[in-house]
Amino acid sequence: MFLGTGVGAHSEITPASIVNTPHLVNTGKAVPKPAPRRSTDDLETEERNRGNDFFKKGDYEGAVKSYTRCLGINSRSGVAFSNRAMAYLKLREFGRAEKDASSALEIDPAHIKSYQRRSSARVSLGKLRAALRDLKTAENIDGGGKGLAVEIRKCTEALRDAVKRAPKRRIRVVGVVGVGARNPNEEEEEEVVLELGEDGFDVADAPPPVPGKAKKLKAPKTAYDFEKTWRSLKGAAGEKKRYLMESVSEGLLCKIFSKGFQDGEIFEGILSVLDGVRGEAEIEKVKLRVDDLSRVKNVDMLCMMADKALVSRLVKRCFGEAVPAGVKMALLS
């Protein structure tokens, strides 16, 4: 069929023209299908694995970039936050490490590695109490893993050393302690002196010694030895008690302080520690220490300056109504 000639005219369509037209020929080849869309889970896993590879090679900056891209795919990936925190630790960017570990724990509050990583960051930032809390929380979740026990021991020792080295400041706090003994309608107030470390915490709140073999405290040979050791145990009431009850034998206090106490605070500190001793098994030792103190040269003057309620309570708890004459004269007169 002829449809016309010239520019713009239609040509005659014949079987031959169809065969000779390349774009209309069926070559028999399959048309390629478009690649299937990958899930966000797959993309996230691939990017995270890439970050892990960077980390293993020591390329911590590359690892941070990969974990950041991973979070761009899934902003609720706790593992990516935790892994990036570890990379930041390696780069010594402790503030960012702490923040990422905290983000990981908001997503998964039971992720033990995130507690450990945040603890490491906080140790480096000087936040030792918070670091120890993280490790204790992780230990409770883990059920007491051996690795965590080692970390807790190191962190506890670091905290105790920091408290000991920190500059102190003393403040006086007046607080209500109970109903008045004379007038039930009035409340009694007590003035308490707190010794605060640099971080604002009471020095007495320093963690107790790490469980294990206790440091042996040598028996003092002189008053200077006793005072030096006593001051080194500042804030550690349990250690002071052990020192008095185990290292200081019967009769030793009145022997080494034969010329009297030079420091009234140490004398009163001894009374306070002895007053805190509980248990029938130890009360006999307390009696002996009180008797020793009563024979120290200037004890009567010291008792005049000491807390009279403390002295009276201690003597009464040790001897009841049958107070030896020497003790009564020295401590209660």
C-alpha positions as a Markdown table, in Angstrom:
| # | Residue | x | y | z |
|---|---|---|---|---|
| 1 | Met | 0.0 | 0.0 | 0.0 |
| 2 | Phe | 1.4 | 3.4 | -1.1 |
| 3 | Leu | 0.8 | 6.2 | 1.3 |
| 4 | Gly | 2.7 | 9.0 | -0.3 |
| 5 | Thr | 6.2 | 10.4 | -1.0 |
| 6 | Gly | 8.3 | 13.4 | -0.1 |
| 7 | Val | 9.4 | 14.8 | 3.2 |
| 8 | Gly | 7.1 | 13.8 | 6.0 |
| 9 | Ala | 5.2 | 11.3 | 3.8 |
| 10 | His | 4.7 | 7.8 | 5.1 |
| 11 | Ser | 6.6 | 4.9 | 3.4 |
| 12 | Glu | 5.0 | 1.8 | 2.2 |
| 13 | Ile | 5.2 | -0.9 | 4.9 |
| 14 | Thr | 6.1 | -4.4 | 3.5 |
| 15 | Pro | 7.4 | -7.6 | 5.1 |
| 16 | Ala | 10.9 | -6.9 | 3.7 |
| 17 | Ser | 10.9 | -3.4 | 5.3 |
| 18 | Ile | 10.0 | -4.9 | 8.6 |
| 19 | Val | 12.8 | -7.5 | 8.4 |
| 20 | Asn | 15.4 | -4.9 | 7.4 |
| 21 | Thr | 14.5 | -2.6 | 10.2 |
| 22 | Pro | 17.0 | -3.4 | 13.0 |
| 23 | His | 15.0 | -1.9 | 15.9 |
| 24 | Leu | 12.0 | -4.1 | 15.1 |
| 25 | Val | 14.0 | -7.3 | 14.9 |
| 26 | Asn | 13.6 | -9.8 | 17.8 |
| 27 | Thr | 17.1 | -11.0 | 18.6 |
| 28 | Gly | 16.0 | -13.7 | 21.0 |
| 29 | Lys | 18.0 | -12.3 | 23.9 |
| 30 | Ala | 16.2 | -11.8 | 27.3 |
| 31 | Val | 15.7 | -8.3 | 28.4 |
| 32 | Pro | 17.6 | -7.8 | 31.7 |
| 33 | Lys | 15.5 | -7.3 | 34.8 |
| 34 | Pro | 16.1 | -4.4 | 37.2 |
| 35 | Ala | 18.1 | -5.4 | 40.3 |
| 36 | Pro | 15.9 | -6.1 | 43.3 |
| 37 | Arg | 15.9 | -3.4 | 46.0 |
| 38 | Arg | 18.0 | -4.3 | 49.0 |
| 39 | Ser | 16.5 | -4.1 | 52.5 |
| 40 | Thr | 17.6 | -1.5 | 55.0 |
| 41 | Asp | 18.6 | -4.4 | 57.3 |
| 42 | Asp | 21.0 | -5.6 | 54.6 |
| 43 | Leu | 22.5 | -2.2 | 54.0 |
| 44 | Glu | 22.9 | -1.6 | 57.7 |
| 45 | Thr | 24.6 | -4.9 | 58.3 |
| 46 | Glu | 27.0 | -4.4 | 55.3 |
| 47 | Glu | 28.0 | -0.9 | 56.5 |
| 48 | Arg | 28.5 | -2.1 | 60.1 |
| 49 | Asn | 30.7 | -5.0 | 58.9 |
| 50 | Arg | 32.7 | -2.5 | 56.9 |
| 51 | Gly | 33.2 | -0.5 | 60.0 |
| 52 | Asn | 34.3 | -3.6 | 61.9 |
| 53 | Asp | 36.9 | -4.3 | 59.2 |
| 54 | Phe | 38.2 | -0.8 | 59.5 |
| 55 | Phe | 38.4 | -1.2 | 63.3 |
| 56 | Lys | 40.3 | -4.5 | 63.0 |
| 57 | Lys | 42.8 | -2.8 | 60.8 |
| 58 | Gly | 43.3 | 0.0 | 63.2 |
| 59 | Asp | 41.6 | 2.6 | 61.0 |
| 60 | Tyr | 39.4 | 4.0 | 63.7 |
| 61 | Glu | 38.5 | 7.1 | 61.8 |
| 62 | Gly | 37.2 | 5.0 | 58.9 |
| 63 | Ala | 35.3 | 2.9 | 61.5 |
| 64 | Val | 33.7 | 6.0 | 62.9 |
| 65 | Lys | 32.6 | 7.0 | 59.4 |
| 66 | Ser | 31.1 | 3.6 | 58.6 |
| 67 | Tyr | 29.2 | 3.4 | 61.9 |
| 68 | Thr | 27.9 | 6.9 | 61.3 |
| 69 | Arg | 26.6 | 5.9 | 57.8 |
| 70 | Cys | 25.1 | 2.8 | 59.5 |
| 71 | Leu | 23.2 | 5.1 | 61.9 |
| 72 | Gly | 22.1 | 7.2 | 58.9 |
| 73 | Ile | 20.4 | 4.0 | 57.7 |
| 74 | Asn | 19.0 | 3.1 | 61.1 |
| 75 | Ser | 19.2 | 5.7 | 63.8 |
| 76 | Arg | 18.0 | 3.2 | 66.4 |
| 77 | Ser | 21.0 | 0.8 | 66.0 |
| 78 | Gly | 22.3 | 0.3 | 69.5 |
| 79 | Val | 25.2 | -1.8 | 68.3 |
| 80 | Ala | 26.3 | 0.9 | 65.9 |
| 81 | Phe | 26.3 | 3.5 | 68.7 |
| 82 | Ser | 28.2 | 1.1 | 71.0 |
| 83 | Asn | 30.7 | 0.2 | 68.3 |
| 84 | Arg | 31.3 | 3.9 | 67.4 |
| 85 | Ala | 31.8 | 4.6 | 71.1 |
| 86 | Met | 34.6 | 2.0 | 71.1 |
| 87 | Ala | 36.2 | 3.6 | 68.1 |
| 88 | Tyr | 36.0 | 7.0 | 69.8 |
| 89 | Leu | 37.7 | 5.5 | 72.8 |
| 90 | Lys | 40.6 | 4.4 | 70.6 |
| 91 | Leu | 40.8 | 8.0 | 69.2 |
| 92 | Arg | 40.8 | 9.3 | 72.8 |
| 93 | Glu | 37.6 | 11.3 | 72.2 |
| 94 | Phe | 36.2 | 10.3 | 75.5 |
| 95 | Gly | 33.3 | 12.8 | 75.6 |
| 96 | Arg | 31.9 | 11.5 | 72.4 |
| 97 | Ala | 32.5 | 7.9 | 73.5 |
| 98 | Glu | 30.5 | 8.5 | 76.7 |
| 99 | Lys | 27.6 | 10.1 | 74.7 |
| 100 | Asp | 27.5 | 7.2 | 72.2 |
| 101 | Ala | 27.5 | 4.6 | 74.9 |
| 102 | Ser | 24.7 | 6.4 | 76.7 |
| 103 | Ser | 22.7 | 6.4 | 73.4 |
| 104 | Ala | 23.3 | 2.7 | 73.0 |
| 105 | Leu | 22.0 | 2.1 | 76.6 |
| 106 | Glu | 18.9 | 4.1 | 75.9 |
| 107 | Ile | 18.1 | 1.7 | 73.1 |
| 108 | Asp | 19.3 | -1.4 | 75.0 |
| 109 | Pro | 19.6 | -1.0 | 78.8 |
| 110 | Ala | 21.0 | -4.5 | 79.2 |
| 111 | His | 23.9 | -4.2 | 76.8 |
| 112 | Ile | 26.9 | -5.0 | 79.0 |
| 113 | Lys | 29.6 | -3.8 | 76.5 |
| 114 | Ser | 28.0 | -0.4 | 76.4 |
| 115 | Tyr | 28.3 | -0.1 | 80.2 |
| 116 | Gln | 31.9 | -1.1 | 80.0 |
| 117 | Arg | 32.7 | 1.3 | 77.3 |
| 118 | Arg | 30.9 | 4.2 | 79.0 |
| 119 | Ser | 32.8 | 3.3 | 82.2 |
| 120 | Ser | 36.1 | 3.4 | 80.3 |
| 121 | Ala | 35.2 | 6.9 | 78.9 |
| 122 | Arg | 34.1 | 8.1 | 82.4 |
| 123 | Val | 37.4 | 6.9 | 84.0 |
| 124 | Ser | 39.3 | 8.9 | 81.4 |
| 125 | Leu | 37.1 | 11.9 | 82.1 |
| 126 | Gly | 37.6 | 11.7 | 85.8 |
| 127 | Lys | 34.1 | 10.6 | 86.6 |
| 128 | Leu | 35.2 | 7.6 | 88.7 |
| 129 | Arg | 32.0 | 7.2 | 90.8 |
| 130 | Ala | 29.8 | 7.2 | 87.7 |
| 131 | Ala | 32.3 | 4.7 | 86.1 |
| 132 | Leu | 32.1 | 2.4 | 89.1 |
| 133 | Arg | 28.2 | 2.5 | 89.0 |
| 134 | Asp | 28.3 | 1.5 | 85.3 |
| 135 | Leu | 30.5 | -1.5 | 86.1 |
| 136 | Lys | 28.3 | -2.5 | 89.1 |
| 137 | Thr | 25.2 | -2.4 | 86.9 |
| 138 | Ala | 26.9 | -4.5 | 84.3 |
| 139 | Glu | 27.9 | -7.0 | 87.0 |
| 140 | Asn | 24.3 | -7.3 | 88.2 |
| 141 | Ile | 23.2 | -8.0 | 84.6 |
| 142 | Asp | 26.0 | -10.4 | 83.8 |
| 143 | Gly | 25.7 | -12.3 | 87.1 |
| 144 | Gly | 29.3 | -11.6 | 88.3 |
| 145 | Gly | 31.6 | -12.2 | 85.3 |
| 146 | Lys | 35.3 | -12.6 | 86.0 |
| 147 | Gly | 36.3 | -9.9 | 83.6 |
| 148 | Leu | 34.0 | -7.4 | 85.2 |
| 149 | Ala | 35.4 | -8.2 | 88.7 |
| 150 | Val | 38.9 | -7.2 | 87.5 |
| 151 | Glu | 37.6 | -3.9 | 86.1 |
| 152 | Ile | 35.6 | -3.2 | 89.2 |
| 153 | Arg | 38.7 | -3.8 | 91.4 |
| 154 | Lys | 40.8 | -1.4 | 89.3 |
| 155 | Cys | 38.1 | 1.3 | 89.3 |
| 156 | Thr | 37.5 | 1.0 | 93.0 |
| 157 | Glu | 41.2 | 1.4 | 93.8 |
| 158 | Ala | 41.5 | 4.3 | 91.4 |
| 159 | Leu | 38.5 | 6.0 | 93.1 |
| 160 | Arg | 39.9 | 5.4 | 96.6 |
| 161 | Asp | 43.3 | 6.9 | 95.5 |
| 162 | Ala | 41.5 | 9.9 | 94.0 |
| 163 | Val | 39.5 | 10.6 | 97.1 |
| 164 | Lys | 42.7 | 10.3 | 99.2 |
| 165 | Arg | 44.6 | 12.7 | 97.0 |
| 166 | Ala | 41.9 | 15.2 | 96.4 |
| 167 | Pro | 42.0 | 18.6 | 98.3 |
| 168 | Lys | 39.5 | 18.7 | 101.1 |
| 169 | Arg | 37.2 | 21.4 | 102.4 |
| 170 | Arg | 35.2 | 21.3 | 105.6 |
| 171 | Ile | 31.6 | 22.5 | 105.9 |
| 172 | Arg | 29.2 | 22.5 | 108.8 |
| 173 | Val | 25.7 | 21.2 | 108.3 |
| 174 | Val | 22.9 | 21.6 | 110.8 |
| 175 | Gly | 20.2 | 19.0 | 110.5 |
| 176 | Val | 17.3 | 17.7 | 112.5 |
| 177 | Val | 18.1 | 14.4 | 114.2 |
| 178 | Gly | 15.0 | 13.6 | 116.3 |
| 179 | Val | 12.5 | 14.7 | 118.9 |
| 180 | Gly | 13.9 | 16.6 | 121.9 |
| 181 | Ala | 14.5 | 14.6 | 125.0 |
| 182 | Arg | 13.4 | 17.4 | 127.3 |
| 183 | Asn | 10.5 | 18.7 | 125.3 |
| 184 | Pro | 8.8 | 16.3 | 122.9 |
| 185 | Asn | 7.3 | 19.2 | 121.0 |
| 186 | Glu | 10.7 | 20.4 | 120.0 |
| 187 | Glu | 13.1 | 18.9 | 117.5 |
| 188 | Glu | 16.8 | 18.5 | 118.3 |
| 189 | Glu | 19.4 | 19.7 | 115.9 |
| 190 | Glu | 22.9 | 18.4 | 115.4 |
| 191 | Glu | 25.8 | 20.1 | 113.8 |
| 192 | Val | 27.8 | 17.8 | 111.6 |
| 193 | Val | 31.2 | 18.5 | 110.0 |
| 194 | Leu | 31.5 | 17.0 | 106.5 |
| 195 | Glu | 34.8 | 16.7 | 104.8 |
| 196 | Leu | 34.3 | 17.1 | 101.1 |
| 197 | Gly | 36.6 | 16.1 | 98.3 |
| 198 | Glu | 37.2 | 18.0 | 95.1 |
| 199 | Asp | 34.2 | 16.4 | 93.4 |
| 200 | Gly | 31.8 | 17.6 | 96.2 |
| 201 | Phe | 31.3 | 14.1 | 97.8 |
| 202 | Asp | 31.8 | 13.3 | 101.4 |
| 203 | Val | 35.2 | 11.7 | 101.9 |
| 204 | Ala | 33.6 | 9.2 | 104.2 |
| 205 | Asp | 31.6 | 7.9 | 101.2 |
| 206 | Ala | 34.8 | 6.6 | 99.5 |
| 207 | Pro | 34.2 | 2.9 | 98.6 |
| 208 | Pro | 35.4 | 0.3 | 101.0 |
| 209 | Pro | 38.6 | -1.6 | 100.3 |
| 210 | Val | 38.3 | -4.1 | 97.5 |
| 211 | Pro | 37.5 | -7.6 | 98.8 |
| 212 | Gly | 40.6 | -9.7 | 99.0 |
| 213 | Lys | 43.7 | -9.8 | 101.1 |
| 214 | Ala | 43.7 | -6.8 | 103.5 |
| 215 | Lys | 46.8 | -4.7 | 103.8 |
| 216 | Lys | 48.8 | -5.6 | 106.9 |
| 217 | Leu | 49.0 | -2.8 | 109.4 |
| 218 | Lys | 52.2 | -2.9 | 111.5 |
| 219 | Ala | 52.1 | -2.3 | 115.2 |
| 220 | Pro | 53.3 | 1.2 | 116.1 |
| 221 | Lys | 56.5 | 1.5 | 118.1 |
| 222 | Thr | 56.2 | 5.2 | 118.9 |
| 223 | Ala | 53.5 | 7.8 | 119.1 |
| 224 | Tyr | 54.8 | 9.2 | 115.8 |
| 225 | Asp | 54.2 | 5.8 | 114.1 |
| 226 | Phe | 50.7 | 5.6 | 115.4 |
| 227 | Glu | 49.8 | 9.1 | 114.4 |
| 228 | Lys | 51.3 | 8.7 | 110.9 |
| 229 | Thr | 49.4 | 5.4 | 110.2 |
| 230 | Trp | 46.2 | 6.8 | 111.7 |
| 231 | Arg | 46.2 | 9.9 | 109.4 |
| 232 | Ser | 46.9 | 7.7 | 106.4 |
| 233 | Leu | 43.6 | 5.8 | 107.2 |
| 234 | Lys | 41.6 | 9.1 | 107.0 |
| 235 | Gly | 38.0 | 8.4 | 106.1 |
| 236 | Ala | 38.4 | 4.6 | 106.4 |
| 237 | Ala | 36.6 | 3.8 | 109.7 |
| 238 | Gly | 36.8 | 0.1 | 109.1 |
| 239 | Glu | 40.6 | 0.2 | 108.7 |
| 240 | Lys | 41.0 | 2.4 | 111.8 |
| 241 | Lys | 39.0 | -0.1 | 113.7 |
| 242 | Arg | 41.2 | -3.0 | 112.5 |
| 243 | Tyr | 44.3 | -1.0 | 113.4 |
| 244 | Leu | 43.1 | -0.4 | 116.9 |
| 245 | Met | 41.7 | -3.9 | 117.5 |
| 246 | Glu | 44.4 | -6.0 | 115.8 |
| 247 | Ser | 47.7 | -4.0 | 115.5 |
| 248 | Val | 47.5 | -2.1 | 118.8 |
| 249 | Ser | 47.9 | -4.7 | 121.6 |
| 250 | Glu | 46.8 | -4.3 | 125.2 |
| 251 | Gly | 48.8 | -1.7 | 127.1 |
| 252 | Leu | 50.5 | -0.3 | 124.0 |
| 253 | Leu | 48.5 | 3.0 | 123.9 |
| 254 | Cys | 49.5 | 4.1 | 127.3 |
| 255 | Lys | 53.1 | 3.0 | 126.6 |
| 256 | Ile | 53.6 | 4.9 | 123.3 |
| 257 | Phe | 51.7 | 7.9 | 124.6 |
| 258 | Ser | 53.4 | 8.0 | 127.9 |
| 259 | Lys | 54.0 | 11.8 | 127.5 |
| 260 | Gly | 50.4 | 12.3 | 126.5 |
| 261 | Phe | 48.5 | 13.0 | 123.2 |
| 262 | Gln | 49.8 | 16.0 | 121.3 |
| 263 | Asp | 46.7 | 15.9 | 119.0 |
| 264 | Gly | 43.3 | 16.1 | 120.6 |
| 265 | Glu | 41.6 | 15.2 | 117.3 |
| 266 | Ile | 43.4 | 11.8 | 117.2 |
| 267 | Phe | 42.3 | 11.1 | 120.8 |
| 268 | Glu | 38.7 | 11.9 | 120.1 |
| 269 | Gly | 38.9 | 9.9 | 116.8 |
| 270 | Ile | 40.0 | 6.8 | 118.8 |
| 271 | Leu | 37.1 | 7.2 | 121.1 |
| 272 | Ser | 34.7 | 7.5 | 118.1 |
| 273 | Val | 36.0 | 4.4 | 116.4 |
| 274 | Leu | 35.8 | 2.4 | 119.7 |
| 275 | Asp | 32.3 | 3.6 | 120.2 |
| 276 | Gly | 31.4 | 2.2 | 116.8 |
| 277 | Val | 32.6 | -1.3 | 117.5 |
| 278 | Arg | 29.7 | -3.7 | 117.9 |
| 279 | Gly | 29.5 | -7.3 | 118.9 |
| 280 | Glu | 30.0 | -9.1 | 122.3 |
| 281 | Ala | 33.2 | -10.8 | 121.0 |
| 282 | Glu | 35.0 | -7.5 | 120.6 |
| 283 | Ile | 33.6 | -5.6 | 123.6 |
| 284 | Glu | 36.4 | -7.0 | 125.9 |
| 285 | Lys | 39.0 | -5.6 | 123.5 |
| 286 | Val | 37.3 | -2.2 | 123.6 |
| 287 | Lys | 37.3 | -2.3 | 127.4 |
| 288 | Leu | 41.1 | -2.8 | 127.4 |
| 289 | Arg | 41.6 | 0.0 | 124.9 |
| 290 | Val | 39.5 | 2.4 | 127.1 |
| 291 | Asp | 41.4 | 1.3 | 130.2 |
| 292 | Asp | 44.7 | 2.0 | 128.4 |
| 293 | Leu | 43.5 | 5.5 | 127.4 |
| 294 | Ser | 42.5 | 6.3 | 131.0 |
| 295 | Arg | 46.1 | 5.9 | 132.0 |
| 296 | Val | 47.5 | 8.3 | 129.4 |
| 297 | Lys | 49.1 | 11.4 | 131.1 |
| 298 | Asn | 46.9 | 14.2 | 129.8 |
| 299 | Val | 43.7 | 12.3 | 129.2 |
| 300 | Asp | 41.7 | 14.3 | 131.8 |
| 301 | Met | 42.4 | 17.5 | 129.9 |
| 302 | Leu | 41.6 | 15.8 | 126.6 |
| 303 | Cys | 38.2 | 14.6 | 127.9 |
| 304 | Met | 37.4 | 18.1 | 129.0 |
| 305 | Met | 37.7 | 19.2 | 125.3 |
| 306 | Ala | 36.2 | 16.1 | 123.8 |
| 307 | Asp | 32.5 | 15.3 | 123.2 |
| 308 | Lys | 31.3 | 14.5 | 126.7 |
| 309 | Ala | 28.3 | 12.5 | 125.4 |
| 310 | Leu | 30.6 | 10.3 | 123.4 |
| 311 | Val | 32.9 | 9.7 | 126.3 |
| 312 | Ser | 30.1 | 8.9 | 128.7 |
| 313 | Arg | 28.3 | 6.6 | 126.2 |
| 314 | Leu | 31.5 | 4.6 | 125.5 |
| 315 | Val | 32.4 | 4.2 | 129.2 |
| 316 | Lys | 28.8 | 3.1 | 130.1 |
| 317 | Arg | 28.7 | 0.6 | 127.2 |
| 318 | Cys | 31.9 | -1.0 | 128.3 |
| 319 | Phe | 31.5 | -1.1 | 132.0 |
| 320 | Gly | 27.8 | -0.4 | 132.8 |
| 321 | Glu | 27.5 | 0.9 | 136.3 |
| 322 | Ala | 30.7 | -0.8 | 137.5 |
| 323 | Val | 33.1 | 1.7 | 136.1 |
| 324 | Pro | 36.7 | 1.2 | 137.5 |
| 325 | Ala | 37.8 | 4.0 | 139.7 |
| 326 | Gly | 40.8 | 4.9 | 137.5 |
| 327 | Val | 38.7 | 5.1 | 134.4 |
| 328 | Lys | 36.0 | 7.1 | 136.2 |
| 329 | Met | 38.5 | 9.6 | 137.5 |
| 330 | Ala | 40.3 | 10.0 | 134.3 |
| 331 | Leu | 37.5 | 10.0 | 131.7 |
| 332 | Leu | 34.4 | 11.1 | 133.6 |
| 333 | Ser | 35.6 | 13.6 | 136.2 |
